[in-house]
C-alpha cells in the first residue's frame, strides 16, 4: 500500500496519532518528516520563528502522489 510509512523520503519520529494506520496490523499512525524536497519556510503561528525553514511533517498513512518505494 502506498503511503509515507514505506517511502524512502520519509523519516519517522517518535510521535504517534490516536488512530490506526490501515497499512499495518493495528499499529497507530506515526508522525515523520518528509525529505523529498528542501525545507520550506513556515509561518510564525506554526510554533517557529517567521521564515524559519523546517522539513514538512507527514503522517505514516499520508501520500503525496510522489511516493518513491523504500526497497531495502
Buried (B, 14 or more C-beta within 10 A) or exposed (E): EEBBBBBEBBEEEEEBEEEEBEBBEEEBBBBBBBBBEEEEEBEEEEEEEEEEEEBBBBBBBBBBEEBEEEEE
